[in-house]
Amino acid sequence: MPKKAKYRTGVQVDLDGDLMAIIEGLYQEVVVRKELRHTYQDMKEEIEHIVSQMDQKEARRYLVESVFLNMVTYENQMLDALLRKLSGEISGEE
């Protein structure tokens, strides 16, 4: 049975390596609960609260997953920008 962590609202999340479960929980417990009126500080504090409940090995595993996800997102954004630029050059737009 995986270890669990709690958001400040008391909702639990499994610490089983599923980064998307934590992200979805953050969205529900910060963004939705505050009706899109959350701040950078609200989100930062909630993330710090979740990470404070992890041991070093868990925190490292989630950091690696997070950097990987951010790298894939960045790469996709860069490729999208390149494709839009090439598409504009091909159609004569500049």
C-alpha distances in whole Angstrom, upper triangle without the diagonal:
4,7,9,13,16,19,22,22,19,17,14,12,9,10,9,13,14,17,19,16,17,21,21,19,22,24,24,23,26,29,28,28,31,33,34,35,33,34,33,32,30,28,28,27,24,23,23,22,18,19,20,16,15,16,19,17,15,18,20,18,18,22,22,21,23,26,26,25,28,30,30,31,34,35,35,37,40,40,41,43,45,45,47,49,50,50,53,55,55,56,59,57,56
4,6,10,13,16,19,20,17,15,12,10,6,6,6,9,11,14,16,13,14,17,18,16,19,22,21,21,23,26,26,26,29,31,31,32,30,31,29,29,27,24,24,23,20,19,20,18,15,15,16,13,12,13,15,14,11,14,16,14,14,18,19,17,19,23,22,22,25,27,27,28,31,32,32,34,36,37,38,40,42,42,44,46,47,48,50,52,52,53,56,54,53
4,7,10,14,17,18,15,14,10,9,6,5,7,10,12,14,16,14,13,17,18,16,18,21,20,19,22,24,25,25,27,29,30,31,28,29,27,26,24,22,22,21,18,17,17,15,12,13,13,10,9,10,13,12,10,13,15,14,14,17,19,18,19,22,23,23,25,27,28,28,31,32,33,34,37,38,38,41,42,43,44,47,48,48,50,53,53,54,56,54,54
4,7,10,13,14,11,10,6,5,4,5,8,11,12,13,15,12,11,15,15,13,15,18,17,16,18,21,22,21,23,26,26,27,24,25,25,23,21,19,20,18,15,14,15,13,10,11,12,9,9,12,15,14,11,13,16,15,14,17,19,18,19,22,23,22,24,27,27,27,30,32,32,33,36,37,37,39,42,42,43,46,47,47,49,51,52,53,55,53,52
4,7,10,11,9,8,6,5,6,7,10,12,13,13,14,12,10,13,14,11,12,16,15,13,15,19,19,18,21,23,24,24,21,22,21,20,18,16,16,14,11,11,12,9,6,9,9,6,8,11,14,15,11,12,16,15,13,16,19,17,17,21,22,21,23,26,26,26,29,31,31,32,35,36,36,38,40,41,42,44,46,46,48,50,51,52,54,51,51
4,6,8,5,5,4,6,9,10,13,15,15,15,15,12,10,13,13,10,11,14,13,11,13,16,17,15,18,20,21,22,19,20,20,18,15,14,15,13,10,11,12,8,7,10,10,8,11,14,17,18,15,15,18,18,16,18,21,20,19,23,24,23,24,27,28,27,30,32,32,33,35,37,37,38,41,42,42,45,47,47,48,51,52,52,54,51,51
4,5,5,5,6,8,11,12,15,16,15,14,15,12,9,11,12,8,8,11,10,7,9,13,14,12,14,17,17,18,15,16,16,15,12,11,12,10,7,9,10,7,6,10,11,10,12,16,19,20,16,16,19,19,16,18,21,20,18,22,23,22,22,26,27,25,28,31,30,31,33,35,35,36,39,40,40,42,45,45,46,48,50,50,52,49,48
4,5,7,9,11,15,16,19,20,19,18,18,16,13,14,15,11,10,13,12,8,9,13,14,12,13,16,17,17,14,15,16,14,11,11,12,9,7,10,10,7,8,12,12,11,15,18,21,22,19,18,22,22,19,21,24,23,21,24,26,25,25,29,29,28,30,33,33,33,36,38,37,38,41,42,42,44,47,47,48,50,52,52,53,50,49
4,6,9,12,15,17,20,21,20,19,19,16,14,15,14,11,11,13,10,7,9,12,12,10,12,15,16,16,14,16,17,16,12,13,15,12,10,13,14,11,11,15,15,14,17,21,24,25,21,21,24,24,21,23,26,24,23,26,28,26,27,30,31,29,31,34,34,34,37,39,38,39,42,43,42,45,47,47,48,51,52,52,54,51,50
4,6,10,13,15,18,20,19,19,19,15,14,16,15,11,12,15,12,9,12,16,15,13,15,18,20,20,18,20,20,19,16,16,17,14,12,14,15,11,11,15,15,13,16,19,22,23,20,20,24,23,21,23,26,24,23,27,28,27,28,31,31,30,33,35,35,35,38,40,39,41,44,44,44,47,49,49,50,53,54,54,56,53,52
4,7,10,13,16,17,16,16,16,12,11,13,12,8,10,12,10,8,11,14,14,12,15,17,19,20,18,20,20,20,16,15,17,15,12,14,15,12,11,15,15,13,16,19,22,23,19,19,23,22,19,22,24,22,21,25,26,24,25,29,29,28,31,33,32,33,36,37,37,39,41,42,42,44,46,46,48,50,51,51,53,51,50
4,7,9,12,14,13,14,14,11,10,13,12,9,11,14,12,10,14,17,16,15,18,20,21,22,20,22,22,21,18,17,18,16,13,13,15,12,10,13,14,11,13,16,19,19,16,17,20,19,17,20,22,20,20,24,24,23,24,28,28,27,30,32,32,33,36,37,36,38,41,41,42,44,46,46,48,50,51,52,54,51,51
4,6,9,11,10,10,11,7,7,10,10,7,10,13,12,11,14,16,17,16,19,21,21,23,20,22,21,21,18,16,17,16,13,12,14,12,9,12,14,11,12,15,18,17,13,14,17,16,13,17,19,16,17,20,21,19,21,24,24,24,27,29,29,30,33,34,33,36,38,38,39,42,43,43,45,48,48,49,51,49,48
4,6,8,8,10,11,8,8,12,12,10,13,16,15,15,18,20,20,20,23,25,25,26,24,25,24,24,21,19,20,19,16,15,16,14,11,12,14,11,11,13,16,15,11,13,16,14,12,16,17,15,16,20,20,19,22,24,24,24,27,29,29,30,33,34,34,36,38,39,40,42,44,44,46,48,49,50,52,50,49
4,6,7,9,11,9,8,12,13,12,14,17,17,16,19,21,22,22,24,26,26,27,24,25,23,23,21,19,18,18,15,13,14,13,10,10,12,9,8,10,12,11,8,10,12,10,9,13,14,13,14,17,18,17,20,22,22,23,25,27,28,29,31,32,33,35,37,38,39,41,43,43,45,47,48,49,51,49,48
4,6,9,11,9,10,13,14,14,16,18,19,19,21,23,24,24,27,28,28,30,27,28,26,26,24,21,21,21,18,16,18,17,13,13,16,13,11,12,14,12,9,11,13,10,10,13,14,12,14,17,17,17,20,21,21,22,25,26,27,29,31,31,32,35,36,37,38,41,42,42,44,46,47,48,50,48,48
4,6,9,9,9,12,13,14,15,18,19,19,21,22,23,24,26,28,27,29,26,26,24,25,23,20,20,20,18,15,17,17,13,12,15,14,11,12,13,11,8,10,10,7,7,10,10,8,11,14,13,13,16,18,18,19,22,23,23,25,27,28,29,31,33,33,35,37,38,39,41,43,44,45,47,45,45
4,5,5,7,9,10,11,13,15,16,17,19,20,20,22,24,25,24,26,24,25,23,24,22,19,19,20,17,15,17,17,13,14,17,15,13,15,16,14,11,12,13,10,8,12,12,9,10,14,13,12,15,17,16,17,20,21,21,23,26,26,27,29,31,31,33,35,36,37,39,41,41,42,45,43,42
4,5,5,6,9,10,11,12,14,15,16,17,19,20,22,23,22,24,21,21,19,20,19,15,16,17,15,12,15,15,12,12,15,15,13,15,16,14,11,11,12,9,6,9,10,7,7,11,11,9,12,14,14,14,17,19,19,20,23,24,24,27,29,29,30,33,34,34,36,38,39,40,42,40,40
4,5,5,6,8,10,10,12,14,15,15,16,18,20,21,19,22,20,21,19,21,19,15,17,18,15,13,16,17,14,15,18,17,16,19,19,18,15,15,16,13,10,13,13,10,9,13,12,10,12,15,14,14,17,19,18,19,22,23,23,25,28,28,29,31,33,33,35,37,38,38,41,39,38
4,5,5,6,9,10,11,12,14,15,15,17,19,20,19,22,20,21,20,21,18,15,17,18,14,13,16,15,12,14,17,15,15,18,19,18,14,15,17,14,11,14,15,12,12,16,16,13,16,19,18,17,21,22,22,23,26,27,27,29,31,31,32,35,36,36,38,41,41,42,44,42,42
4,5,5,6,9,10,10,12,13,14,15,17,19,18,20,17,18,17,17,15,12,13,14,11,9,12,12,9,10,14,13,12,16,17,16,13,12,15,13,10,12,14,11,11,14,15,13,15,18,18,17,20,22,22,23,26,27,27,29,31,32,33,35,37,37,39,41,42,43,44,42,42
4,5,5,6,9,10,10,11,12,14,16,17,15,17,15,16,15,16,14,11,12,14,11,9,13,13,11,12,16,16,15,19,19,19,15,14,16,15,11,13,14,12,10,13,14,11,13,16,16,15,17,20,19,20,23,24,24,26,28,29,29,32,34,34,35,38,39,39,41,39,38
4,5,5,6,9,10,10,10,13,15,15,14,17,15,17,17,18,15,12,15,16,13,12,16,15,13,15,18,18,18,21,22,22,18,18,20,18,14,16,18,15,13,17,17,14,16,19,18,17,20,22,21,21,25,26,25,27,30,30,30,33,35,34,36,39,39,40,42,39,39
4,5,5,6,8,10,10,11,13,14,14,16,14,16,16,17,14,11,14,14,10,10,14,13,10,13,16,15,16,19,21,21,17,17,19,18,15,17,19,16,15,19,19,17,18,21,21,20,23,25,24,25,28,29,28,30,33,33,33,36,38,38,39,42,43,43,45,43,42
4,5,5,6,7,9,10,11,13,12,14,11,13,12,13,10,8,10,11,7,8,11,11,9,12,15,15,16,19,21,21,17,16,19,18,14,16,18,16,14,17,19,16,16,20,20,19,21,24,23,23,26,28,27,29,32,32,32,35,37,37,38,41,42,42,44,41,40
4,6,6,5,6,9,10,10,10,12,10,12,13,14,11,9,12,13,10,11,15,15,13,16,18,19,19,23,24,24,21,19,22,21,17,18,20,18,15,19,20,16,17,20,20,18,20,23,22,22,25,27,25,27,30,30,30,33,35,35,36,39,40,40,41,39,38
4,6,6,5,6,9,10,10,13,11,14,15,16,13,11,15,15,12,13,16,15,14,17,19,19,20,24,26,26,22,21,24,23,19,21,23,20,19,22,23,20,20,24,23,21,24,27,25,25,29,30,29,30,34,34,33,36,38,38,39,42,43,42,44,42,41
4,6,6,6,8,10,11,12,10,13,14,14,10,9,13,12,9,11,14,12,12,15,17,17,18,22,24,25,21,20,23,22,19,21,23,21,19,22,24,21,21,25,25,23,26,29,28,27,31,32,31,33,36,36,36,38,41,40,41,44,45,45,47,44,44
4,6,5,6,8,8,9,7,9,10,11,7,7,10,10,8,10,13,12,12,15,17,18,19,23,25,26,22,21,23,23,19,20,23,21,19,22,23,21,20,24,24,22,24,27,26,26,29,31,30,31,34,35,34,36,39,39,39,42,44,43,45,42,41
4,6,5,6,5,7,6,9,11,12,9,8,12,13,11,13,16,16,16,18,20,21,22,26,27,28,24,23,25,25,21,22,24,22,19,22,23,20,20,23,23,21,23,26,25,24,27,29,27,28,32,32,31,34,36,36,36,39,41,40,42,39,38
4,5,5,6,9,9,12,14,15,12,12,16,16,13,15,19,18,18,21,23,23,24,28,29,30,26,25,28,27,23,24,27,24,22,25,26,22,22,26,26,23,25,28,27,26,30,31,29,30,34,34,33,36,38,37,38,41,42,42,43,40,40
4,5,8,9,9,12,15,15,11,12,15,15,13,15,18,17,17,20,22,22,24,27,29,30,27,25,28,28,24,25,28,26,23,27,28,25,25,29,28,26,28,31,30,29,33,34,33,34,37,37,36,39,42,41,41,45,46,45,47,44,43
4,6,5,6,9,12,13,10,11,14,14,13,15,18,17,18,21,22,23,25,29,30,31,28,26,29,29,25,26,29,27,24,27,28,25,25,29,29,26,28,31,30,29,32,34,32,33,36,37,36,38,41,40,40,44,45,44,46,42,42
4,5,8,11,14,15,13,13,17,17,16,18,21,20,21,24,25,26,28,32,33,34,30,29,31,31,27,28,30,28,25,28,29,26,25,29,29,26,28,31,29,28,31,33,31,32,35,35,34,36,39,38,38,42,43,42,44,40,40
4,6,9,12,13,11,11,15,16,15,17,20,20,20,23,25,26,27,31,32,33,29,27,30,29,25,26,28,26,23,25,27,23,22,26,26,23,24,28,26,24,28,30,28,28,32,32,31,33,36,35,35,38,40,39,40,37,37
4,7,10,12,10,11,14,15,15,17,19,19,21,23,24,26,28,31,32,33,30,28,30,30,27,27,29,27,24,26,28,25,24,28,28,25,26,30,28,26,30,32,30,30,34,34,33,35,38,37,37,40,42,41,42,39,38
4,7,8,6,7,10,11,11,13,15,16,17,19,21,22,24,27,28,30,27,24,27,27,23,23,26,25,21,24,26,23,22,25,26,23,24,28,27,25,28,31,29,29,33,34,33,35,38,37,37,40,42,42,43,39,38
4,5,5,7,9,10,11,13,14,15,17,19,20,22,24,27,27,29,26,24,26,26,23,22,25,24,21,22,25,22,21,24,25,22,23,27,26,25,27,30,29,29,32,33,32,34,37,37,37,40,42,41,42,39,37
4,6,5,6,9,10,11,12,14,16,16,18,21,22,25,25,26,24,21,23,24,20,19,22,21,18,19,22,20,18,21,23,20,20,24,24,22,25,28,27,27,30,32,31,32,35,36,36,38,40,40,41,38,36
4,5,5,6,8,10,10,12,14,15,16,19,20,23,23,26,23,20,23,24,20,20,23,22,19,21,24,22,20,24,25,23,23,27,27,26,28,31,30,30,34,35,34,36,39,39,39,42,44,44,45,41,40
4,6,5,6,9,10,11,13,14,15,17,19,23,23,25,23,20,23,23,20,20,23,22,19,21,24,22,21,24,26,23,24,28,28,26,29,32,31,31,35,36,35,37,40,40,40,43,45,45,46,42,41
4,5,5,6,9,10,11,12,14,16,17,21,21,23,20,17,20,20,17,16,20,18,15,18,20,18,17,21,22,20,21,24,24,23,26,29,28,28,32,33,32,34,37,37,38,40,42,42,43,40,39
4,5,5,6,9,10,11,12,15,16,19,19,21,18,15,18,19,15,15,18,18,15,16,20,18,17,20,22,20,21,24,25,24,26,29,29,29,32,34,33,35,38,38,39,41,43,43,44,41,40
4,5,5,6,9,10,10,13,15,18,19,21,18,16,19,20,17,16,20,20,17,19,22,21,20,23,25,23,24,28,28,28,30,33,32,33,36,37,37,39,41,42,42,45,47,47,48,45,44
4,5,5,6,9,10,11,13,17,18,20,17,15,18,18,15,16,19,18,16,19,21,19,19,23,24,22,24,27,27,27,30,32,31,32,35,37,36,38,41,41,42,44,46,47,48,45,44
4,5,5,6,9,10,11,14,15,17,14,11,14,15,12,12,15,15,12,15,18,16,16,19,21,20,21,24,25,25,27,29,29,30,33,34,34,36,39,39,40,42,44,45,46,43,42
4,5,5,6,9,10,13,14,16,14,11,14,15,13,13,16,16,14,16,19,19,18,21,23,22,23,27,28,27,29,32,32,33,35,37,37,39,41,42,43,45,47,48,49,46,44
4,6,5,7,9,13,14,16,14,12,16,17,14,15,18,18,16,19,22,21,21,24,26,25,26,29,30,30,32,35,35,36,38,40,40,42,44,45,45,48,49,50,51,49,47
4,5,6,7,11,13,14,11,10,13,14,11,13,16,15,14,17,19,18,19,22,23,23,25,27,28,28,31,33,33,34,37,38,38,40,42,43,44,46,48,49,50,47,46
4,5,5,8,9,11,9,6,10,11,9,10,13,14,12,15,18,17,18,21,22,22,24,26,27,28,30,32,32,34,36,37,38,40,42,43,44,46,47,48,50,47,46
4,6,8,10,12,10,9,12,14,12,13,17,17,16,18,21,21,21,24,26,26,27,30,31,31,33,35,36,37,39,41,42,43,45,46,47,49,51,52,53,51,49
4,7,10,12,9,9,13,14,12,14,17,17,17,20,22,22,23,25,27,27,28,31,32,32,35,37,37,38,41,42,43,45,47,47,49,51,52,53,55,52,51
4,6,8,6,6,9,10,10,11,14,15,15,17,19,20,21,23,25,25,27,29,30,31,33,35,36,37,39,40,41,43,45,46,47,49,51,52,53,51,50
4,6,5,6,9,10,11,12,14,16,16,18,20,21,22,24,26,27,28,30,32,33,34,36,37,39,40,42,43,45,46,48,49,51,52,54,55,53,52
4,6,5,6,9,10,10,12,14,15,16,18,20,21,22,24,26,26,28,30,31,32,34,36,37,39,40,42,43,45,46,48,49,50,52,53,51,50
4,6,5,6,9,10,11,13,14,16,17,18,20,21,23,24,26,27,29,30,32,33,35,36,38,39,41,42,43,45,47,48,49,51,53,51,49
4,5,5,6,9,10,11,12,14,15,16,18,20,21,22,24,26,27,29,30,32,33,35,36,37,39,41,42,43,45,47,48,49,51,49,48
4,5,5,6,9,10,10,12,14,15,16,18,20,21,22,24,26,27,28,30,31,33,34,36,37,39,40,41,43,45,46,48,49,47,45
4,5,5,6,9,10,11,12,14,15,16,18,20,21,22,24,26,27,28,30,31,33,34,36,37,39,40,42,43,45,46,48,46,44
4,5,5,6,9,10,11,12,14,15,17,18,20,21,23,24,26,27,29,30,32,33,35,36,37,39,41,42,43,45,47,45,44
4,5,5,6,9,10,10,12,14,15,16,18,20,21,22,24,26,27,28,30,31,33,34,36,37,39,40,42,43,45,43,42
4,5,5,6,8,10,10,12,14,15,16,18,20,21,22,24,25,27,28,30,31,33,34,36,37,39,40,42,43,41,40
4,5,5,6,9,10,10,12,14,15,16,18,20,21,22,24,26,27,28,30,31,33,34,36,37,39,40,42,40,39
4,6,5,6,9,10,11,12,14,15,17,18,20,21,22,24,26,27,29,30,31,33,35,36,37,39,40,39,38
4,5,5,6,8,10,11,12,14,15,16,18,20,21,22,24,26,27,29,30,31,33,35,36,37,39,37,36
4,5,5,6,9,10,10,12,14,15,16,18,20,21,22,24,25,27,28,30,31,33,34,36,37,35,34
4,5,5,6,9,10,10,12,14,15,16,18,20,21,22,24,26,27,28,30,31,33,34,36,34,33
4,5,5,6,9,10,11,12,14,15,16,18,20,21,23,24,26,27,29,30,31,33,34,33,32
4,5,5,6,8,10,10,12,14,15,16,18,20,21,22,24,25,27,29,30,31,33,31,29
4,5,5,6,8,10,10,12,14,15,16,18,20,21,22,24,26,27,28,30,31,30,28
4,5,5,6,9,10,10,12,14,15,16,18,20,21,22,24,26,26,28,30,28,28
4,5,5,6,9,10,10,12,14,15,16,18,20,21,22,24,26,27,28,26,26
4,5,5,6,9,10,11,12,14,15,17,18,20,21,23,24,26,27,25,24
4,5,5,6,9,10,11,12,14,15,16,18,20,21,22,24,26,24,23
4,5,5,6,9,10,10,12,14,15,16,18,20,21,22,24,22,22
4,5,5,6,9,10,11,12,14,15,16,18,20,21,22,20,19
4,5,5,6,9,10,11,12,14,15,17,18,20,21,19,18
4,5,5,6,9,10,10,12,14,15,16,18,20,18,18
4,5,5,6,9,10,10,12,14,15,16,18,16,16
4,5,5,6,9,10,11,12,14,15,16,14,13
4,5,5,6,8,10,11,12,14,15,14,13
4,5,5,6,8,10,10,12,14,13,13
4,5,5,6,9,10,10,12,10,11
4,5,5,6,9,10,11,9,8
4,5,5,6,9,10,10,10
4,5,5,6,9,8,10
4,5,5,6,5,6
4,6,5,6,6
4,5,8,9
4,6,9
4,6
4
